[in-house]
Amino acid sequence: MGMVIGHELTHGFDNTGQQYNAQGILAPWWTQGSQDNFTNKTTCFQNQYSQYQVFGMNINGKNTLERTSLTMEV
């Protein structure tokens, strides 16, 4: 159970979670510098995953950031 809770908590620090404040209200809380840093560090994931194909179609790498960005070193 703790693993699931820990996993869900990390979503507060991905491209979706950064849009919601501590009360769960849609209110971006990252600074512009943090947003820029996240974008710079996740561009490689986006580019890599965009090259993969499933059923002959390329994956949209931007849609994978919610999962792949959690594995990067910050």
CHARMM-style PDB file with segment names, atoms N, HN, CA, C and O in Angstrom:
ATOM      1  N   MET     1       0.824  -1.188   0.000  1.00  0.00      PROA
ATOM      2  CA  MET     1       0.000   0.000   0.000  1.00  0.00      PROA
ATOM      3  C   MET     1       0.871   1.255   0.000  1.00  0.00      PROA
ATOM      4  O   MET     1       0.577   2.230  -0.692  1.00  0.00      PROA
ATOM      5  N   GLY     2       1.942   1.215   0.785  1.00  0.00      PROA
ATOM      6  HN  GLY     2       2.180   0.423   1.347  1.00  0.00      PROA
ATOM      7  CA  GLY     2       2.824   2.379   0.837  1.00  0.00      PROA
ATOM      8  C   GLY     2       3.446   2.698  -0.509  1.00  0.00      PROA
ATOM      9  O   GLY     2       3.666   3.864  -0.839  1.00  0.00      PROA
ATOM     10  N   MET     3       3.732   1.657  -1.290  1.00  0.00      PROA
ATOM     11  HN  MET     3       3.553   0.711  -1.022  1.00  0.00      PROA
ATOM     12  CA  MET     3       4.301   1.864  -2.624  1.00  0.00      PROA
ATOM     13  C   MET     3       3.320   2.627  -3.514  1.00  0.00      PROA
ATOM     14  O   MET     3       3.722   3.520  -4.260  1.00  0.00      PROA
ATOM     15  N   VAL     4       2.052   2.281  -3.437  1.00  0.00      PROA
ATOM     16  HN  VAL     4       1.725   1.556  -2.831  1.00  0.00      PROA
ATOM     17  CA  VAL     4       1.030   2.946  -4.255  1.00  0.00      PROA
ATOM     18  C   VAL     4       0.887   4.402  -3.831  1.00  0.00      PROA
ATOM     19  O   VAL     4       0.824   5.296  -4.675  1.00  0.00      PROA
ATOM     20  N   ILE     5       0.835   4.637  -2.535  1.00  0.00      PROA
ATOM     21  HN  ILE     5       0.885   3.911  -1.850  1.00  0.00      PROA
ATOM     22  CA  ILE     5       0.715   6.010  -2.036  1.00  0.00      PROA
ATOM     23  C   ILE     5       1.928   6.833  -2.458  1.00  0.00      PROA
ATOM     24  O   ILE     5       1.786   7.966  -2.917  1.00  0.00      PROA
ATOM     25  N   GLY     6       3.126   6.258  -2.301  1.00  0.00      PROA
ATOM     26  HN  GLY     6       3.241   5.337  -1.928  1.00  0.00      PROA
ATOM     27  CA  GLY     6       4.345   6.954  -2.713  1.00  0.00      PROA
ATOM     28  C   GLY     6       4.339   7.286  -4.185  1.00  0.00      PROA
ATOM     29  O   GLY     6       4.726   8.383  -4.587  1.00  0.00      PROA
ATOM     30  N   HSD     7       3.897   6.335  -4.991  1.00  0.00      PROA
ATOM     31  HN  HSD     7       3.583   5.443  -4.665  1.00  0.00      PROA
ATOM     32  CA  HSD     7       3.817   6.562  -6.434  1.00  0.00      PROA
ATOM     33  C   HSD     7       2.881   7.716  -6.746  1.00  0.00      PROA
ATOM     34  O   HSD     7       3.225   8.598  -7.533  1.00  0.00      PROA
ATOM     35  N   GLU     8       1.712   7.720  -6.144  1.00  0.00      PROA
ATOM     36  HN  GLU     8       1.432   7.004  -5.505  1.00  0.00      PROA
ATOM     37  CA  GLU     8       0.731   8.769  -6.420  1.00  0.00      PROA
ATOM     38  C   GLU     8       1.223  10.132  -5.947  1.00  0.00      PROA
ATOM     39  O   GLU     8       0.944  11.146  -6.586  1.00  0.00      PROA
ATOM     40  N   LEU     9       1.947  10.163  -4.841  1.00  0.00      PROA
ATOM     41  HN  LEU     9       2.173   9.339  -4.322  1.00  0.00      PROA
ATOM     42  CA  LEU     9       2.484  11.438  -4.350  1.00  0.00      PROA
ATOM     43  C   LEU     9       3.469  12.064  -5.327  1.00  0.00      PROA
ATOM     44  O   LEU     9       3.541  13.287  -5.442  1.00  0.00      PROA
ATOM     45  N   THR    10       4.230  11.228  -6.033  1.00  0.00      PROA
ATOM     46  HN  THR    10       4.173  10.234  -5.940  1.00  0.00      PROA
ATOM     47  CA  THR    10       5.209  11.776  -6.974  1.00  0.00      PROA
ATOM     48  C   THR    10       4.549  12.513  -8.139  1.00  0.00      PROA
ATOM     49  O   THR    10       5.198  13.320  -8.805  1.00  0.00      PROA
ATOM     50  N   HSD    11       3.272  12.245  -8.390  1.00  0.00      PROA
ATOM     51  HN  HSD    11       2.745  11.589  -7.849  1.00  0.00      PROA
ATOM     52  CA  HSD    11       2.589  12.958  -9.473  1.00  0.00      PROA
ATOM     53  C   HSD    11       2.443  14.454  -9.185  1.00  0.00      PROA
ATOM     54  O   HSD    11       2.147  15.232 -10.093  1.00  0.00      PROA
ATOM     55  N   GLY    12       2.644  14.853  -7.951  1.00  0.00      PROA
ATOM     56  HN  GLY    12       2.884  14.221  -7.214  1.00  0.00      PROA
ATOM     57  CA  GLY    12       2.651  16.279  -7.632  1.00  0.00      PROA
ATOM     58  C   GLY    12       3.829  17.003  -8.250  1.00  0.00      PROA
ATOM     59  O   GLY    12       3.872  18.233  -8.274  1.00  0.00      PROA
ATOM     60  N   PHE    13       4.785  16.234  -8.750  1.00  0.00      PROA
ATOM     61  HN  PHE    13       4.750  15.235  -8.730  1.00  0.00      PROA
ATOM     62  CA  PHE    13       6.004  16.821  -9.303  1.00  0.00      PROA
ATOM     63  C   PHE    13       6.190  16.460 -10.768  1.00  0.00      PROA
ATOM     64  O   PHE    13       7.316  16.468 -11.267  1.00  0.00      PROA
ATOM     65  N   ASP    14       5.110  16.145 -11.462  1.00  0.00      PROA
ATOM     66  HN  ASP    14       4.195  16.139 -11.057  1.00  0.00      PROA
ATOM     67  CA  ASP    14       5.197  15.891 -12.903  1.00  0.00      PROA
ATOM     68  C   ASP    14       4.454  16.989 -13.648  1.00  0.00      PROA
ATOM     69  O   ASP    14       3.994  17.958 -13.044  1.00  0.00      PROA
ATOM     70  N   ASN    15       4.340  16.835 -14.957  1.00  0.00      PROA
ATOM     71  HN  ASN    15       4.714  16.047 -15.448  1.00  0.00      PROA
ATOM     72  CA  ASN    15       3.765  17.894 -15.772  1.00  0.00      PROA
ATOM     73  C   ASN    15       2.280  18.133 -15.503  1.00  0.00      PROA
ATOM     74  O   ASN    15       1.766  19.200 -15.838  1.00  0.00      PROA
ATOM     75  N   THR    16       1.590  17.182 -14.916  1.00  0.00      PROA
ATOM     76  HN  THR    16       2.008  16.315 -14.643  1.00  0.00      PROA
ATOM     77  CA  THR    16       0.181  17.380 -14.582  1.00  0.00      PROA
ATOM     78  C   THR    16       0.024  17.909 -13.164  1.00  0.00      PROA
ATOM     79  O   THR    16      -0.721  18.861 -12.929  1.00  0.00      PROA
ATOM     80  N   GLY    17       0.721  17.296 -12.225  1.00  0.00      PROA
ATOM     81  HN  GLY    17       1.326  16.523 -12.416  1.00  0.00      PROA
ATOM     82  CA  GLY    17       0.605  17.681 -10.828  1.00  0.00      PROA
ATOM     83  C   GLY    17       1.042  19.098 -10.543  1.00  0.00      PROA
ATOM     84  O   GLY    17       0.552  19.714  -9.597  1.00  0.00      PROA
ATOM     85  N   GLN    18       1.947  19.628 -11.335  1.00  0.00      PROA
ATOM     86  HN  GLN    18       2.345  19.128 -12.104  1.00  0.00      PROA
ATOM     87  CA  GLN    18       2.413  20.999 -11.100  1.00  0.00      PROA
ATOM     88  C   GLN    18       1.322  22.029 -11.344  1.00  0.00      PROA
ATOM     89  O   GLN    18       1.489  23.204 -11.017  1.00  0.00      PROA
ATOM     90  N   GLN    19       0.204  21.593 -11.920  1.00  0.00      PROA
ATOM     91  HN  GLN    19       0.069  20.638 -12.186  1.00  0.00      PROA
ATOM     92  CA  GLN    19      -0.889  22.525 -12.206  1.00  0.00      PROA
ATOM     93  C   GLN    19      -1.866  22.675 -11.044  1.00  0.00      PROA
ATOM     94  O   GLN    19      -2.747  23.534 -11.086  1.00  0.00      PROA
ATOM     95  N   TYR    20      -1.721  21.840  -9.994  1.00  0.00      PROA
ATOM     96  HN  TYR    20      -1.005  21.142  -9.960  1.00  0.00      PROA
ATOM     97  CA  TYR    20      -2.658  21.856  -8.870  1.00  0.00      PROA
ATOM     98  C   TYR    20      -1.937  22.166  -7.569  1.00  0.00      PROA
ATOM     99  O   TYR    20      -0.871  21.611  -7.303  1.00  0.00      PROA
ATOM    100  N   ASN    21      -2.509  23.048  -6.756  1.00  0.00      PROA
ATOM    101  HN  ASN    21      -3.375  23.499  -6.972  1.00  0.00      PROA
ATOM    102  CA  ASN    21      -1.862  23.413  -5.504  1.00  0.00      PROA
ATOM    103  C   ASN    21      -2.116  22.355  -4.427  1.00  0.00      PROA
ATOM    104  O   ASN    21      -2.707  21.313  -4.710  1.00  0.00      PROA
ATOM    105  N   ALA    22      -1.677  22.617  -3.205  1.00  0.00      PROA
ATOM    106  HN  ALA    22      -1.198  23.463  -2.975  1.00  0.00      PROA
ATOM    107  CA  ALA    22      -1.766  21.644  -2.113  1.00  0.00      PROA
ATOM    108  C   ALA    22      -3.206  21.282  -1.754  1.00  0.00      PROA
ATOM    109  O   ALA    22      -3.450  20.224  -1.174  1.00  0.00      PROA
ATOM    110  N   GLN    23      -4.149  22.138  -2.089  1.00  0.00      PROA
ATOM    111  HN  GLN    23      -3.951  22.997  -2.561  1.00  0.00      PROA
ATOM    112  CA  GLN    23      -5.560  21.866  -1.814  1.00  0.00      PROA
ATOM    113  C   GLN    23      -6.257  21.178  -2.988  1.00  0.00      PROA
ATOM    114  O   GLN    23      -7.461  20.928  -2.936  1.00  0.00      PROA
ATOM    115  N   GLY    24      -5.502  20.872  -4.045  1.00  0.00      PROA
ATOM    116  HN  GLY    24      -4.524  21.075  -4.088  1.00  0.00      PROA
ATOM    117  CA  GLY    24      -6.070  20.207  -5.213  1.00  0.00      PROA
ATOM    118  C   GLY    24      -6.802  21.138  -6.153  1.00  0.00      PROA
ATOM    119  O   GLY    24      -7.549  20.689  -7.022  1.00  0.00      PROA
ATOM    120  N   ILE    25      -6.595  22.421  -5.985  1.00  0.00      PROA
ATOM    121  HN  ILE    25      -5.989  22.785  -5.278  1.00  0.00      PROA
ATOM    122  CA  ILE    25      -7.238  23.429  -6.832  1.00  0.00      PROA
ATOM    123  C   ILE    25      -6.334  23.730  -8.017  1.00  0.00      PROA
ATOM    124  O   ILE    25      -5.118  23.849  -7.871  1.00  0.00      PROA
ATOM    125  N   LEU    26      -6.940  23.852  -9.192  1.00  0.00      PROA
ATOM    126  HN  LEU    26      -7.928  23.755  -9.311  1.00  0.00      PROA
ATOM    127  CA  LEU    26      -6.178  24.179 -10.398  1.00  0.00      PROA
ATOM    128  C   LEU    26      -5.553  25.557 -10.231  1.00  0.00      PROA
ATOM    129  O   LEU    26      -6.204  26.577 -10.455  1.00  0.00      PROA
ATOM    130  N   ALA    27      -4.296  25.574  -9.839  1.00  0.00      PROA
ATOM    131  HN  ALA    27      -3.768  24.744  -9.657  1.00  0.00      PROA
ATOM    132  CA  ALA    27      -3.553  26.806  -9.603  1.00  0.00      PROA
ATOM    133  C   ALA    27      -2.068  26.459  -9.672  1.00  0.00      PROA
ATOM    134  O   ALA    27      -1.496  25.992  -8.687  1.00  0.00      PROA
ATOM    135  N   PRO    28      -1.443  26.684 -10.821  1.00  0.00      PROA
ATOM    136  CA  PRO    28      -0.023  26.331 -10.973  1.00  0.00      PROA
ATOM    137  C   PRO    28       0.821  26.891  -9.820  1.00  0.00      PROA
ATOM    138  O   PRO    28       0.675  28.050  -9.429  1.00  0.00      PROA
ATOM    139  N   TRP    29       1.699  26.047  -9.291  1.00  0.00      PROA
ATOM    140  HN  TRP    29       1.817  25.106  -9.608  1.00  0.00      PROA
ATOM    141  CA  TRP    29       2.489  26.469  -8.139  1.00  0.00      PROA
ATOM    142  C   TRP    29       3.989  26.443  -8.388  1.00  0.00      PROA
ATOM    143  O   TRP    29       4.758  26.842  -7.513  1.00  0.00      PROA
ATOM    144  N   TRP    30       4.425  25.987  -9.546  1.00  0.00      PROA
ATOM    145  HN  TRP    30       3.801  25.663 -10.257  1.00  0.00      PROA
ATOM    146  CA  TRP    30       5.846  26.005  -9.865  1.00  0.00      PROA
ATOM    147  C   TRP    30       6.246  27.401 -10.306  1.00  0.00      PROA
ATOM    148  O   TRP    30       5.454  28.127 -10.908  1.00  0.00      PROA
ATOM    149  N   THR    31       7.484  27.770  -9.999  1.00  0.00      PROA
ATOM    150  HN  THR    31       8.127  27.181  -9.510  1.00  0.00      PROA
ATOM    151  CA  THR    31       8.011  29.032 -10.513  1.00  0.00      PROA
ATOM    152  C   THR    31       8.316  28.867 -12.000  1.00  0.00      PROA
ATOM    153  O   THR    31       8.406  27.746 -12.503  1.00  0.00      PROA
ATOM    154  N   GLN    32       8.470  29.966 -12.682  1.00  0.00      PROA
ATOM    155  HN  GLN    32       8.397  30.876 -12.274  1.00  0.00      PROA
ATOM    156  CA  GLN    32       8.811  29.896 -14.106  1.00  0.00      PROA
ATOM    157  C   GLN    32      10.142  29.178 -14.301  1.00  0.00      PROA
ATOM    158  O   GLN    32      10.307  28.422 -15.259  1.00  0.00      PROA
ATOM    159  N   GLY    33      11.083  29.410 -13.401  1.00  0.00      PROA
ATOM    160  HN  GLY    33      10.949  30.024 -12.623  1.00  0.00      PROA
ATOM    161  CA  GLY    33      12.374  28.734 -13.484  1.00  0.00      PROA
ATOM    162  C   GLY    33      12.241  27.225 -13.356  1.00  0.00      PROA
ATOM    163  O   GLY    33      12.906  26.474 -14.070  1.00  0.00      PROA
ATOM    164  N   SER    34      11.378  26.780 -12.440  1.00  0.00      PROA
ATOM    165  HN  SER    34      10.838  27.389 -11.859  1.00  0.00      PROA
ATOM    166  CA  SER    34      11.137  25.341 -12.274  1.00  0.00      PROA
ATOM    167  C   SER    34      10.487  24.752 -13.512  1.00  0.00      PROA
ATOM    168  O   SER    34      10.851  23.656 -13.940  1.00  0.00      PROA
ATOM    169  N   GLN    35       9.531  25.465 -14.093  1.00  0.00      PROA
ATOM    170  HN  GLN    35       9.236  26.355 -13.746  1.00  0.00      PROA
ATOM    171  CA  GLN    35       8.877  24.991 -15.310  1.00  0.00      PROA
ATOM    172  C   GLN    35       9.879  24.881 -16.455  1.00  0.00      PROA
ATOM    173  O   GLN    35       9.878  23.897 -17.194  1.00  0.00      PROA
ATOM    174  N   ASP    36      10.726  25.887 -16.599  1.00  0.00      PROA
ATOM    175  HN  ASP    36      10.727  26.687 -15.999  1.00  0.00      PROA
ATOM    176  CA  ASP    36      11.741  25.859 -17.655  1.00  0.00      PROA
ATOM    177  C   ASP    36      12.724  24.713 -17.445  1.00  0.00      PROA
ATOM    178  O   ASP    36      13.093  24.026 -18.397  1.00  0.00      PROA
ATOM    179  N   ASN    37      13.144  24.509 -16.208  1.00  0.00      PROA
ATOM    180  HN  ASN    37      12.844  25.068 -15.435  1.00  0.00      PROA
ATOM    181  CA  ASN    37      14.075  23.426 -15.885  1.00  0.00      PROA
ATOM    182  C   ASN    37      13.447  22.067 -16.197  1.00  0.00      PROA
ATOM    183  O   ASN    37      14.103  21.202 -16.778  1.00  0.00      PROA
ATOM    184  N   PHE    38      12.191  21.875 -15.820  1.00  0.00      PROA
ATOM    185  HN  PHE    38      11.659  22.577 -15.348  1.00  0.00      PROA
ATOM    186  CA  PHE    38      11.486  20.625 -16.100  1.00  0.00      PROA
ATOM    187  C   PHE    38      11.416  20.382 -17.608  1.00  0.00      PROA
ATOM    188  O   PHE    38      11.682  19.276 -18.078  1.00  0.00      PROA
ATOM    189  N   THR    39      11.059  21.411 -18.352  1.00  0.00      PROA
ATOM    190  HN  THR    39      10.843  22.309 -17.970  1.00  0.00      PROA
ATOM    191  CA  THR    39      10.968  21.292 -19.811  1.00  0.00      PROA
ATOM    192  C   THR    39      12.312  20.911 -20.408  1.00  0.00      PROA
ATOM    193  O   THR    39      12.386  20.026 -21.260  1.00  0.00      PROA
ATOM    194  N   ASN    40      13.377  21.577 -19.966  1.00  0.00      PROA
ATOM    195  HN  ASN    40      13.317  22.296 -19.274  1.00  0.00      PROA
ATOM    196  CA  ASN    40      14.716  21.275 -20.480  1.00  0.00      PROA
ATOM    197  C   ASN    40      15.133  19.842 -20.169  1.00  0.00      PROA
ATOM    198  O   ASN    40      15.732  19.173 -21.012  1.00  0.00      PROA
ATOM    199  N   LYS    41      14.823  19.373 -18.974  1.00  0.00      PROA
ATOM    200  HN  LYS    41      14.337  19.917 -18.290  1.00  0.00      PROA
ATOM    201  CA  LYS    41      15.254  18.029 -18.573  1.00  0.00      PROA
ATOM    202  C   LYS    41      14.390  16.924 -19.176  1.00  0.00      PROA
ATOM    203  O   LYS    41      14.850  15.787 -19.290  1.00  0.00      PROA
ATOM    204  N   THR    42      13.169  17.221 -19.560  1.00  0.00      PROA
ATOM    205  HN  THR    42      12.796  18.144 -19.468  1.00  0.00      PROA
ATOM    206  CA  THR    42      12.286  16.180 -20.089  1.00  0.00      PROA
ATOM    207  C   THR    42      12.230  16.144 -21.612  1.00  0.00      PROA
ATOM    208  O   THR    42      11.608  15.246 -22.181  1.00  0.00      PROA
ATOM    209  N   THR    43      12.859  17.092 -22.273  1.00  0.00      PROA
ATOM    210  HN  THR    43      13.364  17.820 -21.810  1.00  0.00      PROA
ATOM    211  CA  THR    43      12.860  17.102 -23.731  1.00  0.00      PROA
ATOM    212  C   THR    43      13.455  15.817 -24.299  1.00  0.00      PROA
ATOM    213  O   THR    43      12.968  15.310 -25.309  1.00  0.00      PROA
ATOM    214  N   CYS    44      14.503  15.278 -23.664  1.00  0.00      PROA
ATOM    215  HN  CYS    44      14.899  15.689 -22.843  1.00  0.00      PROA
ATOM    216  CA  CYS    44      15.123  14.050 -24.159  1.00  0.00      PROA
ATOM    217  C   CYS    44      14.143  12.873 -24.087  1.00  0.00      PROA
ATOM    218  O   CYS    44      14.117  12.041 -24.993  1.00  0.00      PROA
ATOM    219  N   PHE    45      13.339  12.794 -23.021  1.00  0.00      PROA
ATOM    220  HN  PHE    45      13.360  13.470 -22.285  1.00  0.00      PROA
ATOM    221  CA  PHE    45      12.328  11.738 -22.912  1.00  0.00      PROA
ATOM    222  C   PHE    45      11.290  11.876 -24.029  1.00  0.00      PROA
ATOM    223  O   PHE    45      10.922  10.905 -24.690  1.00  0.00      PROA
ATOM    224  N   GLN    46      10.839  13.099 -24.212  1.00  0.00      PROA
ATOM    225  HN  GLN    46      11.138  13.888 -23.675  1.00  0.00      PROA
ATOM    226  CA  GLN    46       9.825  13.354 -25.235  1.00  0.00      PROA
ATOM    227  C   GLN    46      10.336  12.952 -26.609  1.00  0.00      PROA
ATOM    228  O   GLN    46       9.623  12.293 -27.365  1.00  0.00      PROA
ATOM    229  N   ASN    47      11.555  13.338 -26.939  1.00  0.00      PROA
ATOM    230  HN  ASN    47      12.134  13.874 -26.324  1.00  0.00      PROA
ATOM    231  CA  ASN    47      12.132  13.001 -28.238  1.00  0.00      PROA
ATOM    232  C   ASN    47      12.333  11.492 -28.398  1.00  0.00      PROA
ATOM    233  O   ASN    47      12.041  10.927 -29.451  1.00  0.00      PROA
ATOM    234  N   GLN    48      12.833  10.850 -27.347  1.00  0.00      PROA
ATOM    235  HN  GLN    48      13.071  11.309 -26.491  1.00  0.00      PROA
ATOM    236  CA  GLN    48      13.077   9.403 -27.411  1.00  0.00      PROA
ATOM    237  C   GLN    48      11.773   8.638 -27.623  1.00  0.00      PROA
ATOM    238  O   GLN    48      11.693   7.792 -28.513  1.00  0.00      PROA
ATOM    239  N   TYR    49      10.766   8.922 -26.825  1.00  0.00      PROA
ATOM    240  HN  TYR    49      10.832   9.610 -26.101  1.00  0.00      PROA
ATOM    241  CA  TYR    49       9.512   8.180 -26.925  1.00  0.00      PROA
ATOM    242  C   TYR    49       8.757   8.492 -28.214  1.00  0.00      PROA
ATOM    243  O   TYR    49       7.978   7.664 -28.686  1.00  0.00      PROA
ATOM    244  N   SER    50       8.972   9.656 -28.781  1.00  0.00      PROA
ATOM    245  HN  SER    50       9.605  10.328 -28.397  1.00  0.00      PROA
ATOM    246  CA  SER    50       8.319   9.998 -30.050  1.00  0.00      PROA
ATOM    247  C   SER    50       8.845   9.151 -31.209  1.00  0.00      PROA
ATOM    248  O   SER    50       8.205   9.067 -32.257  1.00  0.00      PROA
ATOM    249  N   GLN    51      10.001   8.528 -31.024  1.00  0.00      PROA
ATOM    250  HN  GLN    51      10.521   8.596 -30.172  1.00  0.00      PROA
ATOM    251  CA  GLN    51      10.572   7.679 -32.077  1.00  0.00      PROA
ATOM    252  C   GLN    51      10.023   6.259 -32.044  1.00  0.00      PROA
ATOM    253  O   GLN    51      10.182   5.524 -33.019  1.00  0.00      PROA
ATOM    254  N   TYR    52       9.382   5.850 -30.950  1.00  0.00      PROA
ATOM    255  HN  TYR    52       9.253   6.446 -30.158  1.00  0.00      PROA
ATOM    256  CA  TYR    52       8.847   4.498 -30.832  1.00  0.00      PROA
ATOM    257  C   TYR    52       7.535   4.372 -31.594  1.00  0.00      PROA
ATOM    258  O   TYR    52       6.744   5.313 -31.668  1.00  0.00      PROA
ATOM    259  N   GLN    53       7.325   3.189 -32.158  1.00  0.00      PROA
ATOM    260  HN  GLN    53       7.967   2.425 -32.099  1.00  0.00      PROA
ATOM    261  CA  GLN    53       6.096   2.951 -32.907  1.00  0.00      PROA
ATOM    262  C   GLN    53       5.303   1.804 -32.281  1.00  0.00      PROA
ATOM    263  O   GLN    53       5.862   0.828 -31.780  1.00  0.00      PROA
ATOM    264  N   VAL    54       3.993   1.959 -32.330  1.00  0.00      PROA
ATOM    265  HN  VAL    54       3.539   2.752 -32.738  1.00  0.00      PROA
ATOM    266  CA  VAL    54       3.065   0.913 -31.918  1.00  0.00      PROA
ATOM    267  C   VAL    54       2.048   0.767 -33.043  1.00  0.00      PROA
ATOM    268  O   VAL    54       1.391   1.734 -33.429  1.00  0.00      PROA
ATOM    269  N   PHE    55       1.926  -0.431 -33.557  1.00  0.00      PROA
ATOM    270  HN  PHE    55       2.459  -1.217 -33.244  1.00  0.00      PROA
ATOM    271  CA  PHE    55       1.032  -0.705 -34.688  1.00  0.00      PROA
ATOM    272  C   PHE    55       1.319   0.227 -35.870  1.00  0.00      PROA
ATOM    273  O   PHE    55       0.401   0.665 -36.564  1.00  0.00      PROA
ATOM    274  N   GLY    56       2.611   0.523 -36.090  1.00  0.00      PROA
ATOM    275  HN  GLY    56       3.357   0.167 -35.526  1.00  0.00      PROA
ATOM    276  CA  GLY    56       3.023   1.333 -37.227  1.00  0.00      PROA
ATOM    277  C   GLY    56       2.843   2.828 -37.061  1.00  0.00      PROA
ATOM    278  O   GLY    56       3.081   3.587 -38.000  1.00  0.00      PROA
ATOM    279  N   MET    57       2.428   3.261 -35.888  1.00  0.00      PROA
ATOM    280  HN  MET    57       2.235   2.645 -35.125  1.00  0.00      PROA
ATOM    281  CA  MET    57       2.228   4.698 -35.633  1.00  0.00      PROA
ATOM    282  C   MET    57       3.166   5.155 -34.521  1.00  0.00      PROA
ATOM    283  O   MET    57       3.361   4.451 -33.531  1.00  0.00      PROA
ATOM    284  N   ASN    58       3.749   6.355 -34.696  1.00  0.00      PROA
ATOM    285  HN  ASN    58       3.590   6.928 -35.500  1.00  0.00      PROA
ATOM    286  CA  ASN    58       4.642   6.893 -33.673  1.00  0.00      PROA
ATOM    287  C   ASN    58       3.859   7.307 -32.428  1.00  0.00      PROA
ATOM    288  O   ASN    58       2.750   7.836 -32.504  1.00  0.00      PROA
ATOM    289  N   ILE    59       4.479   7.045 -31.291  1.00  0.00      PROA
ATOM    290  HN  ILE    59       5.380   6.616 -31.229  1.00  0.00      PROA
ATOM    291  CA  ILE    59       3.923   7.477 -30.009  1.00  0.00      PROA
ATOM    292  C   ILE    59       4.124   8.985 -29.890  1.00  0.00      PROA
ATOM    293  O   ILE    59       5.115   9.525 -30.382  1.00  0.00      PROA
ATOM    294  N   ASN    60       3.189   9.659 -29.240  1.00  0.00      PROA
ATOM    295  HN  ASN    60       2.384   9.220 -28.840  1.00  0.00      PROA
ATOM    296  CA  ASN    60       3.346  11.077 -28.943  1.00  0.00      PROA
ATOM    297  C   ASN    60       4.149  11.175 -27.646  1.00  0.00      PROA
ATOM    298  O   ASN    60       3.614  10.957 -26.559  1.00  0.00      PROA
ATOM    299  N   GLY    61       5.428  11.503 -27.768  1.00  0.00      PROA
ATOM    300  HN  GLY    61       5.862  11.680 -28.651  1.00  0.00      PROA
ATOM    301  CA  GLY    61       6.321  11.537 -26.614  1.00  0.00      PROA
ATOM    302  C   GLY    61       5.881  12.493 -25.535  1.00  0.00      PROA
ATOM    303  O   GLY    61       6.155  12.259 -24.358  1.00  0.00      PROA
ATOM    304  N   LYS    62       5.210  13.559 -25.900  1.00  0.00      PROA
ATOM    305  HN  LYS    62       4.987  13.749 -26.856  1.00  0.00      PROA
ATOM    306  CA  LYS    62       4.747  14.524 -24.897  1.00  0.00      PROA
ATOM    307  C   LYS    62       3.738  13.870 -23.954  1.00  0.00      PROA
ATOM    308  O   LYS    62       3.693  14.200 -22.769  1.00  0.00      PROA
ATOM    309  N   ASN    63       2.933  12.950 -24.471  1.00  0.00      PROA
ATOM    310  HN  ASN    63       2.969  12.682 -25.434  1.00  0.00      PROA
ATOM    311  CA  ASN    63       1.936  12.280 -23.638  1.00  0.00      PROA
ATOM    312  C   ASN    63       2.553  11.316 -22.634  1.00  0.00      PROA
ATOM    313  O   ASN    63       1.875  10.877 -21.705  1.00  0.00      PROA
ATOM    314  N   THR    64       3.826  10.980 -22.806  1.00  0.00      PROA
ATOM    315  HN  THR    64       4.377  11.337 -23.560  1.00  0.00      PROA
ATOM    316  CA  THR    64       4.474  10.036 -21.889  1.00  0.00      PROA
ATOM    317  C   THR    64       5.154  10.734 -20.714  1.00  0.00      PROA
ATOM    318  O   THR    64       5.606  10.062 -19.787  1.00  0.00      PROA
ATOM    319  N   LEU    65       5.237  12.055 -20.728  1.00  0.00      PROA
ATOM    320  HN  LEU    65       4.870  12.601 -21.480  1.00  0.00      PROA
ATOM    321  CA  LEU    65       5.990  12.768 -19.700  1.00  0.00      PROA
ATOM    322  C   LEU    65       5.475  12.515 -18.295  1.00  0.00      PROA
ATOM    323  O   LEU    65       6.256  12.521 -17.343  1.00  0.00      PROA
ATOM    324  N   GLU    66       4.196  12.295 -18.149  1.00  0.00      PROA
ATOM    325  HN  GLU    66       3.562  12.290 -18.922  1.00  0.00      PROA
ATOM    326  CA  GLU    66       3.630  12.060 -16.823  1.00  0.00      PROA
ATOM    327  C   GLU    66       4.248  10.825 -16.180  1.00  0.00      PROA
ATOM    328  O   GLU    66       4.358  10.761 -14.955  1.00  0.00      PROA
ATOM    329  N   ARG    67       4.647   9.856 -16.972  1.00  0.00      PROA
ATOM    330  HN  ARG    67       4.557   9.908 -17.967  1.00  0.00      PROA
ATOM    331  CA  ARG    67       5.264   8.638 -16.439  1.00  0.00      PROA
ATOM    332  C   ARG    67       6.775   8.675 -16.515  1.00  0.00      PROA
ATOM    333  O   ARG    67       7.445   8.299 -15.553  1.00  0.00      PROA
ATOM    334  N   THR    68       7.331   9.120 -17.634  1.00  0.00      PROA
ATOM    335  HN  THR    68       6.787   9.426 -18.415  1.00  0.00      PROA
ATOM    336  CA  THR    68       8.782   9.027 -17.805  1.00  0.00      PROA
ATOM    337  C   THR    68       9.536  10.062 -16.981  1.00  0.00      PROA
ATOM    338  O   THR    68      10.675   9.812 -16.586  1.00  0.00      PROA
ATOM    339  N   SER    69       8.938  11.207 -16.712  1.00  0.00      PROA
ATOM    340  HN  SER    69       8.013  11.411 -17.033  1.00  0.00      PROA
ATOM    341  CA  SER    69       9.660  12.241 -15.967  1.00  0.00      PROA
ATOM    342  C   SER    69       9.891  11.845 -14.520  1.00  0.00      PROA
ATOM    343  O   SER    69      10.782  12.395 -13.873  1.00  0.00      PROA
ATOM    344  N   LEU    70       9.123  10.917 -13.999  1.00  0.00      PROA
ATOM    345  HN  LEU    70       8.399  10.470 -14.525  1.00  0.00      PROA
ATOM    346  CA  LEU    70       9.291  10.490 -12.614  1.00  0.00      PROA
ATOM    347  C   LEU    70      10.552   9.689 -12.414  1.00  0.00      PROA
ATOM    348  O   LEU    70      10.982   9.498 -11.276  1.00  0.00      PROA
ATOM    349  N   THR    71      11.162   9.210 -13.491  1.00  0.00      PROA
ATOM    350  HN  THR    71      10.813   9.365 -14.415  1.00  0.00      PROA
ATOM    351  CA  THR    71      12.344   8.378 -13.380  1.00  0.00      PROA
ATOM    352  C   THR    71      13.632   9.161 -13.536  1.00  0.00      PROA
ATOM    353  O   THR    71      14.712   8.602 -13.346  1.00  0.00      PROA
ATOM    354  N   MET    72      13.550  10.445 -13.878  1.00  0.00      PROA
ATOM    355  HN  MET    72      12.672  10.899 -14.033  1.00  0.00      PROA
ATOM    356  CA  MET    72      14.761  11.205 -14.122  1.00  0.00      PROA
ATOM    357  C   MET    72      15.378  11.709 -12.816  1.00  0.00      PROA
ATOM    358  O   MET    72      14.690  11.875 -11.809  1.00  0.00      PROA
ATOM    359  N   GLU    73      16.666  11.943 -12.857  1.00  0.00      PROA
ATOM    360  HN  GLU    73      17.225  11.808 -13.675  1.00  0.00      PROA
ATOM    361  CA  GLU    73      17.351  12.549 -11.728  1.00  0.00      PROA
ATOM    362  C   GLU    73      17.203  14.049 -11.827  1.00  0.00      PROA
ATOM    363  O   GLU    73      17.402  14.628 -12.895  1.00  0.00      PROA
ATOM    364  N   VAL    74      16.864  14.670 -10.747  1.00  0.00      PROA
ATOM    365  HN  VAL    74      16.703  14.201  -9.879  1.00  0.00      PROA
ATOM    366  CA  VAL    74      16.672  16.125 -10.755  1.00  0.00      PROA
ATOM    367  C   VAL    74      17.877  16.799 -10.145  1.00  0.00      PROA
ATOM    368  OT1 VAL    74      17.919  18.026 -10.055  1.00  0.00      PROA
TER     369      VAL     74
END
